[in-house]
Amino acid sequence: VPLLLARVYYQDLERSVDIYSWTALAPQTAWTLNLLGVPARAEAFPWTTAPGVTFVTQGGVQLTVIITTACSGIYSFGIFASAFVAFVLTEYERLEPRVFVLLGLGFVTAYVANILRMVMIVLFGVYSATPEESLQNMLVAHSNLGWVIFLGWITLFWAIVFKVVVKRPAADGALPPSRKRGVLCGVCGDVLTPA
């Protein structure tokens, strides 16, 4: 959806994912880094259409991170959106307003988590002693930190969904099937829980 909106805005439905990185990732990452006291800016480079975030390390060395398609976080955003839409379409006969609120909250938190991921990757480079160490630390952070952040916020999101959207059965569990509340399993008829 964010990529499609960016393509519609620029009236070019064939544009690459880089347009998403240019409009919704690189400037926001640079802005957040500047807010944290790390001089940074989003800029273009002649050999790529992907944006770069240039920053200065504690040692005074200027480095640049290029945000390619694989680094944009658009895949994790797609995984989240697919999982939530599939959940709603299979478990609800009619959609309630709070489902749309949670979906919007999920999209916003996915976006914020992605910005946080990019900022953290750069911070690993900023607080390294040498340029070589900066590169090594950013590569390790890029490979692992994104999944840690993604799994953390997705766990929190699904916990909220099951707390707010799905009503728990009574403590004794003795509700007759017709009185059970919440999202019910299509196979056994019990209320779905995180467990």
N, CA and C of each residue as an Amber inpcrd file, in Angstrom:
protein
   585
   0.8200000  -1.1970000   0.0000000   0.0000000   0.0000000   0.0000000
   0.8640000   1.2620000   0.0000000   1.9060000   1.3670000   0.8880000
   2.7290000   2.5900000   0.8370000   3.4320000   2.7590000  -0.5080000
   3.9190000   1.6490000  -1.0720000   4.5830000   1.7270000  -2.3680000
   3.5970000   2.1330000  -3.4550000   2.4120000   1.5470000  -3.4340000
   1.3940000   1.8850000  -4.4220000   1.0080000   3.3560000  -4.3220000
   0.8350000   3.8540000  -3.0880000   0.4990000   5.2700000  -2.9040000
   1.5980000   6.1850000  -3.4380000   2.8510000   5.8210000  -3.1960000
   3.9630000   6.6320000  -3.7150000   3.9660000   6.6060000  -5.2370000
   3.7000000   5.4460000  -5.8400000   3.6630000   5.3420000  -7.3000000
   2.5190000   6.1700000  -7.8790000   1.3560000   6.1400000  -7.2320000
   0.2230000   6.9320000  -7.6990000   0.5350000   8.4230000  -7.5630000
   1.1410000   8.7990000  -6.4430000   1.4810000  10.2030000  -6.2090000
   2.4060000  10.7330000  -7.3060000   3.3890000   9.9320000  -7.7040000
   4.3270000  10.3500000  -8.7440000   3.8470000   9.9930000 -10.1470000
   2.6460000   9.4390000 -10.2600000   2.0060000   9.0850000 -11.5280000
   2.8810000   8.1810000 -12.3870000   3.4960000   7.1950000 -11.7400000
   4.3330000   6.2320000 -12.4340000   4.2010000   4.8820000 -11.7230000
   3.3100000   4.0310000 -12.2220000   3.0390000   2.7570000 -11.5660000
   4.1400000   1.7190000 -11.7870000   5.1430000   2.0570000 -12.5850000
   6.2450000   1.1350000 -12.8560000   7.5000000   1.4650000 -12.0430000
   7.4390000   2.4850000 -11.2170000   8.6260000   2.8800000 -10.4500000
   9.0440000   1.7940000  -9.4760000  10.3210000   1.7340000  -9.1900000
  10.8460000   0.6940000  -8.3020000  10.5190000   1.0000000  -6.8450000
  10.8790000   0.0670000  -5.9810000  10.6690000   0.2280000  -4.5450000
  11.4690000   1.4200000  -4.0180000  12.4720000   1.8430000  -4.7530000
  13.2840000   2.9810000  -4.3240000  12.4410000   4.2310000  -4.0900000
  11.3330000   4.3510000  -4.7870000  10.4740000   5.5230000  -4.5790000
   9.9040000   5.5200000  -3.1630000   9.5890000   4.3410000  -2.6390000
   9.1430000   4.2330000  -1.2460000  10.2730000   4.6480000  -0.3050000
  11.4680000   4.1660000  -0.5680000  12.6080000   4.5210000   0.2770000
  12.8810000   6.0190000   0.2440000  12.7020000   6.6350000  -0.9350000
  12.9310000   8.0780000  -1.0580000  11.8720000   8.8970000  -0.3290000
  10.6210000   8.4620000  -0.4000000   9.5470000   9.2820000   0.1780000
   9.2340000   8.9580000   1.6280000   9.4260000   7.7140000   2.0440000
   8.9420000   7.3290000   3.3730000   9.9880000   6.6900000   4.2800000
  11.2400000   6.6580000   3.8650000  12.2260000   5.9900000   4.7090000
  13.5000000   6.8080000   4.9250000  14.1870000   7.1640000   3.8590000
  15.4730000   7.8610000   4.0120000  15.3360000   9.2240000   4.7020000
  14.4090000  10.0960000   4.2870000  14.3150000  11.4000000   4.9690000
  13.9260000  11.2710000   6.4450000  13.0330000  10.3360000   6.7500000
  12.5870000  10.1470000   8.1220000  13.7070000   9.5660000   8.9900000
  14.5110000   8.6840000   8.4090000  15.6520000   8.1300000   9.1340000
  16.6680000   9.2250000   9.4300000  16.9720000  10.0360000   8.4330000
  17.9230000  11.1440000   8.6350000  17.3900000  12.1320000   9.6670000
  16.1000000  12.4400000   9.5890000  15.5010000  13.3760000  10.5430000
  15.6010000  12.8380000  11.9670000  15.3170000  11.5460000  12.1540000
  15.3820000  10.9320000  13.4790000  16.8110000  10.9240000  13.9980000
  17.7730000  10.6270000  13.1280000  19.1780000  10.6480000  13.5440000
  19.5910000  12.0500000  13.9760000  19.1850000  13.0630000  13.2190000
  19.4910000  14.4460000  13.6000000  18.8550000  14.7920000  14.9380000
  17.6550000  14.3020000  15.1660000  16.9690000  14.5210000  16.4400000
  17.7570000  13.9010000  17.5970000  18.4340000  12.7920000  17.3300000
  19.2440000  12.1160000  18.3370000  20.6620000  12.6960000  18.4390000
  20.9510000  13.7320000  17.6640000  22.2600000  14.3780000  17.7280000
  23.2960000  13.8190000  16.7860000  22.8760000  13.0010000  15.8340000
  23.7970000  12.4360000  14.8450000  23.5850000  13.1770000  13.5310000
  24.5670000  13.9500000  13.0780000  24.3980000  14.6610000  11.8010000
  24.1820000  13.6640000  10.6540000  23.0650000  13.8000000   9.9600000
  22.7330000  12.8730000   8.8750000  21.8840000  13.5870000   7.8350000
  21.9470000  13.0780000   6.5940000  21.1090000  13.6230000   5.5210000
  20.8380000  12.5180000   4.4930000  19.6860000  12.6200000   3.8640000
  19.3390000  11.7110000   2.7710000  19.8290000  12.3470000   1.4810000
  20.4790000  11.5570000   0.6380000  20.9860000  12.1120000  -0.6150000
  21.0420000  11.0640000  -1.7140000  21.1310000  11.5560000  -2.9370000
  21.1800000  10.6930000  -4.1240000  22.6280000  10.4300000  -4.5210000
  22.8030000   9.3200000  -5.2360000  24.1160000   8.9670000  -5.7580000
  23.9610000   8.5930000  -7.2240000  24.9280000   8.9350000  -8.0620000
  24.7620000   8.7460000  -9.5110000  24.6850000   7.2920000  -9.9650000
  25.2300000   6.3510000  -9.2080000  25.2610000   4.9590000  -9.6450000
  24.0510000   4.1350000  -9.2170000  23.1080000   4.7430000  -8.5020000
  21.9340000   4.0080000  -8.0460000  20.7180000   4.9240000  -7.9500000
  19.5420000   4.3320000  -8.0660000  18.3150000   5.1050000  -7.8640000
  17.8710000   5.0490000  -6.4110000  18.5190000   4.1860000  -5.6180000
  18.1820000   4.0610000  -4.1970000  18.7600000   5.2450000  -3.4230000
  18.0590000   5.6890000  -2.3940000  18.5770000   6.7910000  -1.5890000
  19.6710000   6.3190000  -0.6400000  20.4780000   7.2660000  -0.2250000
  21.4950000   6.9800000   0.7720000  21.2940000   7.8850000   1.9740000
  21.6950000   7.4130000   3.1330000  21.7040000   8.2320000   4.3400000
  23.1670000   8.3940000   4.7270000  23.6480000   9.6250000   4.6370000
  25.0280000   9.9300000   4.9710000  25.0690000  10.4620000   6.3940000
  26.0190000   9.9580000   7.1690000  26.1390000  10.3480000   8.5700000
  27.6080000  10.4410000   8.9470000  27.8690000  10.9990000  10.1130000
  29.2260000  11.1670000  10.6110000  29.3810000  10.3370000  11.8790000
  30.4390000   9.5140000  11.9210000  30.6850000   8.6720000  13.0920000
  31.2720000   9.5000000  14.2310000  31.3830000   8.8940000  15.3890000
  31.9970000   9.5570000  16.5430000  33.4410000   9.9370000  16.2640000
  34.1030000   9.1740000  15.4020000  35.4850000   9.4630000  15.0280000
  35.6080000  10.5340000  13.9520000  34.4830000  11.0940000  13.5020000
  34.4950000  12.1480000  12.4930000  34.5390000  11.6680000  11.0620000
  34.3500000  10.3730000  10.8340000  34.3700000   9.8080000   9.4870000
  32.9660000   9.8560000   8.9010000  32.8680000  10.3050000   7.6510000
  31.5750000  10.3440000   6.9740000  31.3340000   9.0190000   6.2600000
  30.1950000   8.3940000   6.5420000  29.8130000   7.1280000   5.9170000
  28.4190000   7.2610000   5.3230000  28.1080000   6.3720000   4.3790000
  26.7910000   6.3780000   3.7450000  26.2180000   4.9690000   3.7250000
  24.9400000   4.8750000   4.0500000  24.1850000   3.6250000   3.9470000
  23.2170000   3.7970000   2.7850000  23.2780000   2.9080000   1.8020000
  22.3580000   2.9340000   0.6660000  21.1700000   2.0270000   1.0190000
  19.9540000   2.5440000   0.8520000  18.7440000   1.7880000   1.2040000
  18.1800000   1.1560000  -0.0720000  18.5570000  -0.0840000  -0.3210000
  18.0810000  -0.8050000  -1.5030000  16.7310000  -1.4550000  -1.1940000
  16.1880000  -2.1450000  -2.1660000  14.8920000  -2.8080000  -1.9850000
  14.9290000  -3.7760000  -0.8140000  15.9830000  -4.5760000  -0.7140000
  16.0880000  -5.5520000   0.3700000  16.2040000  -4.8810000   1.7320000
  16.6860000  -3.6500000   1.7700000  16.8660000  -2.9290000   3.0380000
  15.6620000  -2.0760000   3.4020000  14.6940000  -1.9610000   2.5230000
  13.6000000  -1.0060000   2.7260000  12.5900000  -1.4430000   3.7810000
  12.5600000  -2.7220000   4.1240000  11.5950000  -3.2110000   5.0950000
  10.2190000  -3.4470000   4.4900000  10.1110000  -3.3110000   3.1810000
   8.8090000  -3.4540000   2.5400000   8.3240000  -4.9050000   2.5900000
   9.2610000  -5.8590000   2.6430000   8.8580000  -7.2580000   2.7080000
   8.2370000  -7.5870000   4.0670000   8.8340000  -7.1180000   5.1530000
   8.2550000  -7.3770000   6.4770000   6.9030000  -6.6780000   6.6130000
   6.7860000  -5.5110000   6.0050000   5.5120000  -4.8010000   6.0060000
   4.4610000  -5.6320000   5.2680000   4.8450000  -6.2240000   4.1470000
   3.9340000  -7.0770000   3.3790000   3.5470000  -8.3410000   4.1280000
   4.5050000  -8.9380000   4.8470000   4.2080000 -10.1320000   5.6420000
   3.1820000  -9.7990000   6.7140000   3.3850000  -8.6730000   7.4140000
   2.4390000  -8.2700000   8.4530000   1.0520000  -8.0350000   7.8530000
   0.9840000  -7.2590000   6.7870000  -0.3090000  -6.9200000   6.1850000
  -1.0280000  -8.1810000   5.7190000  -0.3190000  -9.0960000   5.0940000
  -0.9280000 -10.3390000   4.6170000  -1.4650000 -11.1720000   5.7710000
  -0.6860000 -11.2850000   6.8440000  -1.1180000 -12.0790000   7.9960000
  -2.3650000 -11.4740000   8.6390000  -2.3850000 -10.1610000   8.8020000
  -3.5250000  -9.5490000   9.4770000  -4.7790000  -9.6070000   8.6110000
  -4.6430000  -9.3180000   7.3380000  -5.8050000  -9.3720000   6.4480000
  -6.3380000 -10.8060000   6.3670000  -5.4460000 -11.7990000   6.2950000
  -5.8850000 -13.1940000   6.2650000  -6.6090000 -13.5540000   7.5610000
  -6.0980000 -13.0940000   8.6850000  -6.7370000 -13.3410000   9.9780000
  -8.1490000 -12.7730000   9.9910000  -8.2900000 -11.5230000   9.5740000
  -9.5960000 -10.8630000   9.6000000 -10.5680000 -11.5430000   8.6370000
 -10.1200000 -11.8450000   7.4290000 -11.0130000 -12.4230000   6.4330000
 -11.4570000 -13.8400000   6.7890000 -10.6320000 -14.5930000   7.5010000
 -11.0180000 -15.9600000   7.8480000 -11.7720000 -16.0520000   9.1580000
 -11.6470000 -15.0590000  10.0180000 -12.2310000 -15.1720000  11.3470000
 -13.4410000 -14.2840000  11.6010000 -13.7490000 -13.3650000  10.7230000
 -14.8690000 -12.4500000  10.9540000 -15.9020000 -12.5750000   9.8490000
 -17.1490000 -12.6910000  10.2630000 -18.2290000 -12.6870000   9.2830000
 -18.5800000 -11.2630000   8.8890000 -18.4860000 -10.3420000   9.8420000
 -18.6870000  -8.9160000   9.5360000 -17.5860000  -8.1400000  10.2420000
 -17.1290000  -7.1270000   9.5970000 -16.0120000  -6.3480000  10.1320000
 -16.5090000  -5.2940000  11.1130000 -15.8160000  -5.1770000  12.2250000
 -16.1340000  -4.1930000  13.2450000 -15.1610000  -3.0120000  13.1190000
 -15.5730000  -1.8370000  13.5530000 -14.6840000  -0.6670000  13.4550000
 -13.3540000  -0.8540000  14.1660000 -13.3390000  -1.5630000  15.2890000
 -12.0770000  -1.7150000  16.0140000 -11.0630000  -2.5450000  15.2370000
 -11.5360000  -3.4030000  14.3210000 -10.6200000  -4.1590000  13.4810000
  -9.8620000  -3.2040000  12.5560000 -10.5720000  -2.2230000  11.9980000
  -9.9130000  -1.2440000  11.1350000  -8.9590000  -0.3620000  11.9310000
  -9.3330000  -0.0470000  13.1630000  -8.4460000   0.7430000  14.0300000
  -7.1620000  -0.0320000  14.2940000  -7.3030000  -1.3180000  14.6030000
  -6.1150000  -2.1360000  14.8490000  -5.2720000  -2.3060000  13.5960000
  -5.9070000  -2.4410000  12.4530000  -5.1590000  -2.5450000  11.2070000
  -4.3610000  -1.2680000  10.9630000  -4.9930000  -0.1110000  11.1550000
  -4.2890000   1.1630000  11.0120000  -3.1510000   1.2790000  12.0080000
  -3.4010000   0.8800000  13.2570000  -2.3660000   0.9020000  14.2860000
  -1.2160000  -0.0300000  13.8990000  -1.5720000  -1.1740000  13.3530000
  -0.5470000  -2.1220000  12.9090000   0.3240000  -1.5490000  11.8060000
  -0.2850000  -0.8910000  10.8250000   0.4770000  -0.2860000   9.7440000
   1.3930000   0.8190000  10.2630000   0.8800000   1.6410000  11.1540000
   1.6870000   2.7370000  11.7080000   2.8500000   2.1680000  12.5190000
   2.5850000   1.1670000  13.3570000   3.6680000   0.6100000  14.1550000
   4.6830000  -0.1410000  13.2880000   4.2310000  -0.7720000  12.2150000
   5.1660000  -1.4270000  11.2920000   6.0940000  -0.3920000  10.6670000
   5.5310000   0.7340000  10.3040000   6.3220000   1.8150000   9.7060000
   7.3250000   2.3780000  10.7110000   6.8600000   2.6380000  11.9330000
   7.7400000   3.1740000  12.9770000   8.8440000   2.1640000  13.3110000
   8.4970000   0.8840000  13.3620000   9.5000000  -0.1530000  13.6250000
  10.5500000  -0.1740000  12.5260000  10.1430000   0.0640000  11.2980000
  11.0860000   0.0920000  10.1850000  12.0340000   1.2810000  10.2980000
  11.5210000   2.4450000  10.6550000  12.3750000   3.6180000  10.8600000
  13.3420000   3.3310000  12.0170000  12.8270000   2.7600000  13.1030000
  13.6690000   2.4060000  14.2530000  14.7800000   1.4510000  13.8330000
  14.4480000   0.4810000  13.0000000  15.4450000  -0.4730000  12.5100000
  16.5600000   0.2420000  11.7680000  16.2060000   1.1390000  10.8560000
  17.2170000   1.8750000  10.0940000  18.0710000   2.7550000  11.0030000
  17.4330000   3.4240000  11.9460000  18.1700000   4.2890000  12.8720000
  19.1500000   3.4640000  13.6970000  18.7070000   2.3220000  14.1900000
  19.5800000   1.4720000  15.0070000  20.7660000   0.9530000  14.2000000
  20.5450000   0.5880000  12.9450000  21.6480000   0.1250000  12.0960000
  22.6940000   1.2260000  11.9660000  22.2520000   2.4450000  11.6940000
  23.1900000   3.5610000  11.5600000  23.9040000   3.8290000  12.8820000
  23.1750000   3.7680000  14.0000000  23.7920000   4.0140000  15.3080000
  24.8930000   3.0020000  15.6090000  24.7460000   1.7790000  15.1440000
  25.8230000   0.7960000  15.3040000  27.0780000   1.2610000  14.5720000
  26.8950000   1.9290000  13.4420000  28.0410000   2.4670000  12.7220000
  28.5990000   3.7270000  13.3470000  27.7180000   4.5670000  13.8790000
  28.1370000   5.8410000  14.4730000  29.0440000   5.6110000  15.6750000
  28.6950000   4.6520000  16.5130000  29.4130000   4.4530000  17.7690000
  30.4890000   3.3710000  17.6870000  31.0170000   3.1440000  16.5020000
  32.1370000   2.2180000  16.3170000  33.4330000   3.0180000  16.2360000
  34.5400000   2.3690000  16.5820000  35.8270000   3.0760000  16.6840000
  36.4430000   3.4170000  15.3260000  36.3340000   2.5130000  14.3660000
  36.9780000   2.7350000  13.0660000  35.9480000   2.5550000  11.9520000
  36.2530000   3.0510000  10.7510000  35.3270000   2.8260000   9.6280000
  35.1070000   1.3390000   9.3310000  36.1730000   0.5370000   9.4790000
  36.0350000  -0.9000000   9.2340000  35.0930000  -1.5330000  10.2560000
  35.2590000  -1.1320000  11.5280000  34.3820000  -1.6220000  12.5830000
  32.9390000  -1.1560000  12.3500000  32.7920000   0.0770000  11.8820000
  31.4540000   0.6060000  11.5890000  30.7590000  -0.2560000  10.5550000
  31.4750000  -0.5630000   9.4800000  30.9040000  -1.3860000   8.4120000
  30.5280000  -2.7650000   8.9410000  31.4530000  -3.3790000   9.6950000
  31.1850000  -4.7120000  10.2350000  29.9810000  -4.6940000  11.1730000
  29.9210000  -3.7150000  12.0680000  28.8140000  -3.6340000  13.0210000
  27.4800000  -3.3700000  12.3250000  27.4930000  -2.5260000  11.2900000
  26.2500000  -2.2550000  10.5600000  25.7790000  -3.4870000   9.8020000
  26.7200000  -4.2580000   9.2370000  26.3360000  -5.4810000   8.5370000
  25.7150000  -6.4990000   9.4930000  26.2940000  -6.6460000  10.6820000
  25.7340000  -7.5660000  11.6810000  24.3550000  -7.0760000  12.1140000
  24.2440000  -5.7760000  12.3650000  22.9490000  -5.2060000  12.7720000
  21.9160000  -5.3730000  11.6610000  22.3180000  -5.1430000  10.4180000
  21.4010000  -5.2680000   9.2900000  20.8760000  -6.6940000   9.1690000
  21.7590000  -7.6710000   9.3840000  21.3660000  -9.0720000   9.2380000
  20.4730000  -9.5600000  10.3730000  20.6230000  -9.0080000  11.5710000
  19.9330000  -9.5650000  12.7410000  18.9430000  -8.6230000  13.4000000
  19.2580000  -7.3530000  13.4740000  18.4430000  -6.4210000  14.2360000
  17.0420000  -6.2540000  13.6540000  16.9360000  -6.2690000  12.3360000
  15.6320000  -6.1140000  11.7020000  14.6570000  -7.1930000  12.1300000
  15.1320000  -8.4380000  12.1800000  14.2600000  -9.5330000  12.5800000
  13.9010000  -9.4510000  14.0560000  14.8510000  -9.0120000  14.8930000
  14.5650000  -8.8770000  16.3200000  13.4730000  -7.8190000  16.5320000
  13.6300000  -6.6680000  15.8840000  12.6360000  -5.6010000  16.0110000
  11.2990000  -6.0450000  15.4290000  11.3210000  -6.6800000  14.2550000
  10.0850000  -7.1440000  13.6230000   9.3570000  -8.1440000  14.5260000
  10.0720000  -9.1260000  15.0390000   9.4320000 -10.1290000  15.8990000
   8.9320000  -9.5160000  17.1990000   9.6600000  -8.5350000  17.7280000
   9.2230000  -7.8710000  18.9530000   7.9230000  -7.1100000  18.7620000
   7.8550000  -6.2810000  17.7170000   6.6300000  -5.4860000  17.5530000
   5.4730000  -6.3410000  17.0660000   5.7350000  -7.3880000  16.2850000
   4.6400000  -8.2370000  15.8110000   4.0600000  -9.0360000  16.9790000
   4.9110000  -9.4470000  17.9120000   4.4390000 -10.1360000  19.1120000
   3.5560000  -9.2100000  19.9360000   4.0080000  -7.9840000  20.1230000
   3.2190000  -7.0000000  20.8590000   1.8870000  -6.7270000  20.1530000
   1.9310000  -6.5870000  18.8360000   0.7160000  -6.3170000  18.0810000
  -0.2990000  -7.4480000  18.2250000   0.1390000  -8.7060000  18.0330000
  -0.7970000  -9.8250000  18.1250000  -1.3090000  -9.9980000  19.5490000
  -0.4830000  -9.6960000  20.5450000  -0.9580000  -9.7520000  21.9310000
  -2.0850000  -8.7410000  22.1370000  -1.9370000  -7.5410000  21.5730000
  -2.9920000  -6.5240000  21.6660000  -4.2420000  -6.9760000  20.9200000
  -4.0680000  -7.5670000  19.7450000  -5.2170000  -8.0550000  18.9770000
  -6.0040000  -9.0750000  19.7870000  -5.3090000 -10.0270000  20.3800000
  -6.0190000 -11.0530000  21.1460000  -6.5710000 -10.5180000  22.4590000
  -6.0330000  -9.4280000  22.9550000  -6.5450000  -8.8240000  24.1920000
  -7.7470000  -7.9330000  23.9050000  -7.7060000  -7.1670000  22.8160000
  -8.7430000  -6.1790000  22.5130000  -9.8290000  -6.7370000  21.6030000
  -9.4460000  -7.4250000  20.5560000 -10.4120000  -7.8850000  19.5610000
 -11.0650000  -9.1890000  19.9810000 -10.2740000 -10.1250000  20.4820000
 -10.7870000 -11.4380000  20.8290000 -11.1670000 -11.4350000  22.3060000
 -12.4260000 -11.6780000  22.5960000 -12.9110000 -11.7460000  23.9750000
 -12.6000000 -13.1210000  24.5510000 -12.1390000 -13.1450000  25.7940000
 -11.8350000 -14.4140000  26.4610000 -13.1200000 -15.0540000  26.9810000
 -13.1590000 -16.3920000  27.0070000 -14.3270000 -17.0690000  27.5920000
 -14.3020000 -16.9290000  29.1080000 -15.3990000 -17.2970000  29.7520000
 -15.4800000 -17.2450000  31.2130000 -14.4110000 -18.1560000  31.8150000
 -14.0530000 -17.8910000  33.0700000 -12.9800000 -18.6250000  33.7340000
 -13.2420000 -20.1310000  33.7800000 -14.4760000 -20.5170000  33.9730000
 -14.7700000 -21.9470000  34.0490000 -14.8270000 -22.6060000  32.6730000
 -14.8920000 -21.8210000  31.6190000 -14.9260000 -22.3410000  30.2600000
 -16.2000000 -23.0970000  29.9350000 -17.2320000 -22.9120000  30.7480000
 -18.4530000 -23.6960000  30.6040000 -19.5260000 -22.9860000  29.7910000
 -19.1530000 -22.0020000  28.9920000 -20.1630000 -21.3330000  28.1790000
 -20.6640000 -22.2890000  27.1100000 -21.9470000 -22.3350000  26.8930000
 -22.4380000 -23.1510000  25.7790000 -21.9270000 -22.5690000  24.4610000
 -21.7820000 -23.3840000  23.4170000 -21.2310000 -22.9200000  22.1530000
 -21.9230000 -21.6860000  21.5990000 -23.2100000 -21.5360000  21.8020000
 -23.9250000 -20.4000000  21.2410000 -23.6130000 -19.1060000  21.9850000
 -23.0290000 -19.1840000  23.1900000 -22.7560000 -17.9910000  23.9780000
 -21.2780000 -17.6220000  23.9900000 -20.4460000 -18.3620000  23.3130000
 -19.0230000 -18.0360000  23.2640000 -18.8480000 -16.7280000  22.5220000
 -17.9070000 -15.9010000  23.0140000 -17.6650000 -14.6010000  22.3920000
 -16.2490000 -14.5560000  21.8460000 -16.0600000 -13.7610000  20.8270000
 -14.7290000 -13.5800000  20.2650000 -14.6000000 -14.2930000  18.9420000
 -13.3670000 -14.4080000  18.5060000 -13.0790000 -15.0820000  17.2500000
 -12.9840000 -16.5700000  17.5420000 -13.8190000 -17.3500000  16.8620000
 -13.8830000 -18.7790000  17.1170000 -13.1270000 -19.5620000  16.0550000
 -12.5470000 -20.6590000  16.4880000 -11.8550000 -21.5610000  15.5720000
 -12.8850000 -22.1930000  14.6410000 -12.6020000 -22.2150000  13.3670000
 -13.5310000 -22.7940000  12.4000000 -13.6310000 -24.2960000  12.4970000
 -12.6560000 -24.9550000  13.1510000 -12.6530000 -26.4040000  13.2510000
 -13.3290000 -26.8800000  14.5350000 -12.8660000 -26.3880000  15.7010000
 -13.3740000 -26.9040000  16.9710000 -14.4090000 -25.9890000  17.6250000
 -14.5080000 -24.7450000  17.2100000 -15.4820000 -23.8330000  17.7570000
 -15.0640000 -23.1180000  19.0210000 -13.8490000 -23.3950000  19.5370000
 -13.3630000 -22.7060000  20.7270000 -12.8450000 -21.3250000  20.3700000
 -12.7800000 -20.4630000  21.3850000 -12.2740000 -19.1090000  21.1910000
 -10.7760000 -19.1570000  20.9600000 -10.3050000 -18.4120000  19.9490000
  -8.8690000 -18.3620000  19.6810000  -8.1720000 -17.5410000  20.7570000
  -7.0110000 -18.0200000  21.1920000  -6.1750000 -17.3080000  22.1580000
  -4.7480000 -17.3390000  21.6350000  -3.8520000 -16.5250000  22.1870000
  -2.4500000 -16.5930000  21.7440000  -1.8350000 -17.9770000  21.9570000
  -2.3310000 -18.7040000  22.9640000  -1.7930000 -20.0490000  23.2300000
  -2.2450000 -21.0270000  22.1490000
